[in-house]
Amino acid sequence: MAVPEKADDRSARPLPHISDATLRDSAHMAGVEFGAKDAAKIADLLVKSGVELVEVGMISGPAGKDTALIEAVHETVGPERSLSLVVVRNRQQVERALDEAVRLGVRSVMFSIPTSQAHAELKLGSPSARYLTVVARAAIELAKERGLHVTFSGEDGARTPKERLVPYVEAGFAAGADRFRLAETVAFLSPWQMEEQIGHLTAIDGAEIEIHSHNMLGMAVANSLAAYRAGADWISCTVAGIGERGGNAPLAELLTSLRVIHGDNRFDLSHLTELSRAALAGSGLGRAFQSGPTTEHAFAYELPGQLSNPEAYETLPPEVVGNSRELRVRTRITSALVEWALTDDPGLDIDVEGFTAWLGAQQEEAGRPLLDRSAIRKLAVEFASR
């Protein structure tokens, strides 16, 4: 079936580059953990489909949990077609993480740096815009010294006022960064508002801009296309929309939209169904996974900061749509998660640190089954009765 030509008002612009964050953003999605074989298959199908960049894993220091995934993707599609996220908290931590990235053969990194006041205070310990810029510049300079391609992000950038965001982005490019990613960490903008926000950034001379949107409001694809319309060069997405907080911009919907709306024939769409099925099977979500605020995954977390500070991550509280907040975890079990799970259970006197270590060992022995709050409480009673 021939695709009709469109009278697109931006048809003269180069079509957007596509990056896929399935093998990175899924690590934030409660209970989802891909293995190395899954990562290799997904990366291979992504590249066969025409996706330019496969984002894989998070690196915060040596001996991270995602080492096997990164190595599998490098072996399958090459490090030049992949990118890994490096967590940014302070200079010493960034140096350790970058040294590990270099050891793994990583060539491109993405710094996740919180730009909104709320997220900066939570993760950097200060809401100061000046401190935010100092941290970003130092991280970028350290990465460039190691010969790495650098993307730096504005985590929660959609809710960051332009008066705070634009100087930060300008400073990052001045420090040598190659690309800036606006992360709509908390779904917040309409497509027309996204155009305006991205427009402030594409007005920066020489800026290369990427959009990474979440789908809690069901507008991740629309906002991604709006960002492209406003001058963004890259769009970040995930297979089947896999990701936390309602999911991300789903790859299949994005690529088919580009074909229908912009006449984009660069991608081999024939791999998309196989790719979606492989990702959903490997993630343990199953074929019934859907994105959006009413799914059982929408408000599920495995990071203690998200459970303790949900207002920093949620567009609306789950109760508004009749949903609920939940903990779901496989191997990323910490004492902070255990403490949250056992909140409001004063009758249970337990050594949290000891129970956490025991629980981690039980999970490995049992093949990493998915745990929620009720399962953790049940196992805590078993542990206390030993």
C-alpha positions in Angstrom: 0.0 0.0 0.0 1.5 3.3 -1.1 1.8 5.9 1.6 0.1 9.2 0.5 2.3 12.2 0.2 1.9 14.8 2.9 1.9 18.6 2.6 4.2 18.9 5.6 5.2 22.4 6.6 8.6 21.1 7.8 9.3 18.7 5.0 12.6 20.5 4.1 14.1 19.7 7.5 16.3 16.6 7.9 14.3 13.7 9.4 15.1 13.0 13.1 17.7 10.5 14.3 16.2 7.7 16.5 17.8 6.3 19.6 16.2 3.5 21.7 16.5 3.4 25.5 14.8 0.0 26.1 17.9 -1.6 27.6 18.5 1.4 29.9 15.1 2.9 30.8 13.7 -0.6 31.5 16.2 -0.8 34.4 14.1 1.9 36.1 10.9 0.0 35.5 9.9 -1.9 38.6 10.7 -5.6 38.4 12.0 -5.6 34.8 15.5 -7.0 34.2 16.8 -8.1 30.8 19.6 -10.7 30.6 22.6 -10.5 28.2 20.9 -12.8 25.6 17.8 -10.6 25.6 20.0 -7.5 25.3 21.9 -9.0 22.3 18.7 -10.0 20.5 17.0 -6.6 21.1 20.0 -4.6 20.1 20.4 -6.7 16.9 16.8 -6.2 15.9 16.9 -2.5 16.7 19.9 -1.9 14.4 18.3 -4.1 11.7 15.3 -1.9 11.9 17.4 1.2 11.3 17.7 2.6 14.8 20.9 4.6 15.0 21.8 4.3 18.7 21.1 1.6 21.3 21.1 3.0 24.8 22.2 0.3 27.3 22.8 0.2 31.0 23.6 2.6 33.8 27.1 3.1 35.1 27.6 4.6 38.6 31.0 3.1 39.4 33.0 -0.2 39.1 31.4 -3.6 38.9 27.8 -2.4 38.1 24.8 -4.6 37.6 24.6 -3.7 33.9 28.1 -4.8 32.9 26.9 -8.0 31.1 24.2 -6.1 29.2 26.7 -3.5 28.0 29.2 -6.1 26.9 26.5 -8.1 25.1 25.4 -5.0 23.1 28.9 -4.1 22.3 29.6 -7.6 21.0 26.4 -7.6 18.9 26.2 -4.2 17.3 29.5 -2.6 18.3 30.3 0.2 20.9 29.9 2.8 18.1 26.2 2.1 17.9 25.6 2.2 21.6 25.5 4.6 24.5 25.5 4.1 28.2 24.1 6.3 31.0 26.5 7.6 33.6 25.0 8.7 36.9 26.1 12.1 38.1 26.1 12.9 41.8 29.6 14.5 42.5 33.0 14.7 40.9 34.6 11.7 42.6 31.7 9.5 41.7 31.7 10.6 38.1 35.4 9.9 37.8 34.9 6.4 39.0 32.0 5.8 36.7 33.8 7.2 33.6 36.9 5.1 34.3 34.5 2.1 34.4 32.9 3.2 31.2 36.3 3.4 29.5 37.2 0.0 30.8 34.1 -1.4 29.2 34.9 0.1 25.9 32.0 2.7 26.0 32.4 5.4 23.4 29.3 7.5 24.1 27.9 8.4 27.5 24.7 10.2 28.6 24.9 12.1 31.8 21.6 12.1 33.7 21.6 15.4 35.6 18.5 16.8 37.4 17.6 20.3 36.3 14.3 21.1 38.1 14.7 22.5 41.6 12.8 19.6 43.1 14.9 16.9 41.4 18.2 18.8 41.9 17.5 19.1 45.6 16.7 15.4 45.9 19.6 14.1 43.9 22.4 16.7 44.1 21.5 18.0 47.6 21.0 21.5 46.4 18.4 23.4 44.3 21.0 25.9 43.3 21.1 26.6 39.5 24.8 27.6 39.9 25.7 24.4 41.6 23.8 22.4 38.9 25.9 24.1 36.2 29.2 23.5 38.1 28.4 19.8 38.4 27.4 19.4 34.8 30.5 21.3 33.5 32.8 19.2 35.6 31.3 15.9 34.4 31.3 16.9 30.7 35.0 18.1 30.9 36.0 14.8 32.6 34.3 12.8 29.9 35.8 14.8 27.0 39.3 14.4 28.6 38.7 10.6 28.1 37.7 11.1 24.5 34.0 10.2 24.9 31.0 11.5 23.0 28.8 13.3 25.5 25.1 13.7 25.7 24.0 15.6 28.8 20.4 15.6 30.0 17.9 17.9 31.7 16.2 15.3 33.9 12.7 16.7 34.7 13.6 19.3 32.0 9.9 19.6 31.0 9.1 21.2 34.3 12.3 23.3 34.4 11.6 27.0 33.7 13.5 28.4 30.6 15.3 30.9 32.8 16.9 28.0 34.6 17.2 25.5 31.7 18.6 27.6 28.9 21.7 28.9 30.8 22.4 25.3 31.9 22.2 24.0 28.4 24.4 26.8 27.1 27.0 26.1 29.8 27.0 22.4 28.9 27.7 23.0 25.2 30.4 25.6 26.2 32.0 22.8 28.3 32.3 20.6 25.2 29.1 18.5 25.2 27.9 17.1 21.9 24.2 16.8 22.5 21.5 17.8 25.0 18.6 15.6 25.9 15.4 17.1 27.3 13.9 14.5 29.5 10.1 14.8 30.0 10.7 12.7 33.2 7.3 13.7 34.5 4.7 13.9 31.7 3.7 17.5 31.9 3.6 19.3 28.5 1.1 19.4 25.6 2.5 19.2 22.1 2.2 22.9 21.6 3.9 23.6 25.0 6.7 21.1 24.0 7.3 23.0 20.8 7.8 26.2 22.8 10.1 24.5 25.4 12.2 22.9 22.7 12.2 26.1 20.7 14.1 27.9 23.5 16.8 25.2 23.2 17.1 24.9 19.4 17.6 28.7 19.3 21.0 28.1 21.0 23.6 28.4 18.3 24.9 25.0 17.2 22.8 23.1 19.7 22.0 19.4 18.9 18.8 18.6 20.8 17.1 15.2 21.7 13.7 14.6 23.3 13.0 11.8 25.7 9.3 11.7 26.6 7.2 9.6 29.1 3.7 8.5 28.2 1.7 9.0 31.4 -0.6 11.4 29.6 -0.6 9.4 26.4 1.2 12.1 24.4 4.8 10.8 24.3 4.7 10.2 20.5 2.8 13.5 19.9 5.3 15.4 22.1 8.2 13.7 20.3 6.9 14.8 16.9 6.3 18.3 18.3 9.8 18.5 19.5 11.1 17.5 16.1 8.8 20.1 14.6 10.5 22.7 16.8 14.0 21.7 15.7 15.0 18.7 17.8 17.5 16.4 15.9 17.0 13.2 17.9 14.0 11.3 19.3 14.5 8.8 22.1 12.0 5.9 22.4 11.6 2.3 23.7 10.3 -0.9 22.3 6.6 -1.3 23.1 6.9 1.9 25.2 8.6 -0.1 28.0 9.5 2.2 30.8 8.5 3.7 34.1 5.8 6.2 34.8 3.3 5.1 32.1 6.1 4.1 29.7 8.1 5.9 27.1 7.4 7.0 23.5 6.8 3.5 21.8 9.2 2.7 18.9 6.6 1.1 16.6 4.1 4.0 17.0 6.8 6.5 16.5 8.3 4.9 13.3 4.9 4.3 11.8 3.9 7.9 12.6 7.1 9.2 10.9 6.3 7.1 7.8 2.7 8.2 7.5 3.0 11.8 8.6 6.5 12.6 7.2 6.9 10.0 4.4 9.9 8.6 6.3 11.0 5.3 4.6 14.4 5.0 6.3 13.3 2.2 8.6 12.6 -1.5 8.1 9.3 -1.8 9.9 9.1 -5.6 9.3 11.2 -6.3 12.4 8.9 -4.3 14.8 6.5 -7.1 15.8 9.3 -9.6 16.5 11.2 -6.9 18.4 8.2 -6.1 20.6 7.5 -9.7 21.3 11.2 -10.3 22.2 11.3 -7.3 24.5 8.0 -8.1 26.3 9.0 -11.8 26.7 12.5 -10.9 27.9 11.2 -8.3 30.3 8.7 -10.7 31.9 5.9 -8.2 31.2 4.1 -10.5 28.6 2.3 -9.5 25.5 -0.5 -7.8 27.4 1.8 -4.9 28.5 0.4 -1.5 27.7 1.6 2.0 28.5 -0.4 4.6 30.3 -1.7 5.5 33.8 -4.1 2.6 34.3 -1.7 -0.3 34.0 -0.4 -2.2 37.0 3.1 -1.0 36.1 2.3 2.7 35.9 2.9 3.6 39.5 5.2 0.6 40.4 8.7 1.5 41.6 11.8 -0.3 42.8 13.8 2.8 43.7 13.4 4.0 47.3 13.6 7.6 46.3 10.6 7.3 44.1 8.5 5.5 46.7 9.5 8.1 49.4 9.1 11.1 47.1 6.3 10.2 44.7 5.2 13.8 44.2 8.5 14.4 42.4 7.8 11.8 39.8 4.1 11.6 39.3 2.0 13.8 37.0 -1.0 12.9 39.0 -1.3 10.6 42.1 -2.5 7.1 41.2 -5.7 7.4 43.3 -7.0 9.9 40.7 -7.3 7.2 38.1 -8.2 4.5 40.6 -4.8 3.0 40.6 -2.3 2.4 43.4 1.4 2.8 44.2 3.4 -0.4 44.6 6.8 -1.8 45.1 8.0 -4.4 42.6 11.5 -5.7 42.6 13.6 -8.7 41.6 17.3 -8.3 42.5 17.7 -4.6 43.3 16.7 -5.1 46.9 17.9 -2.5 49.4 17.3 -1.9 53.1 15.4 1.3 52.1 13.0 -0.6 50.0 12.5 -3.1 52.8 11.8 -0.3 55.3 9.2 1.1 52.9 7.6 -2.3 52.4 7.3 -2.8 56.2 6.0 0.7 57.0 2.8 0.6 59.0 3.6 -2.8 60.4 4.8 -1.9 63.9 4.2 -5.3 65.2 7.1 -6.7 63.2 10.4 -6.4 65.1 13.1 -7.2 62.6 16.7 -6.6 61.8 16.2 -4.8 58.5 19.9 -5.1 57.3 20.0 -8.8 58.1 16.6 -9.4 56.5 17.7 -7.5 53.4 20.8 -9.6 52.9 18.8 -12.8 53.6 16.1 -11.7 51.1 18.7 -11.1 48.4 20.1 -14.5 48.8 16.6 -16.1 48.7 15.9 -14.3 45.5 19.0 -15.6 43.8 18.3 -19.1 44.9 14.7 -18.9 43.7 15.5 -17.6 40.3 14.7 -13.9 40.9 10.9 -14.0 41.2 9.1 -10.7 41.3 8.4 -9.3 44.8 5.8 -6.8 45.8 5.1 -5.3 49.2 2.9 -8.2 50.4 5.5 -10.8 49.4 8.2 -8.9 51.3 6.0 -8.7 54.4 5.3 -12.4 54.2 9.0 -13.3 53.9 9.8 -10.8 56.8 7.5 -12.8 59.1 9.2 -16.0 58.0 12.6 -14.4 58.6 11.6 -13.1 62.1 10.4 -16.6 63.1 13.7 -18.3 62.3 
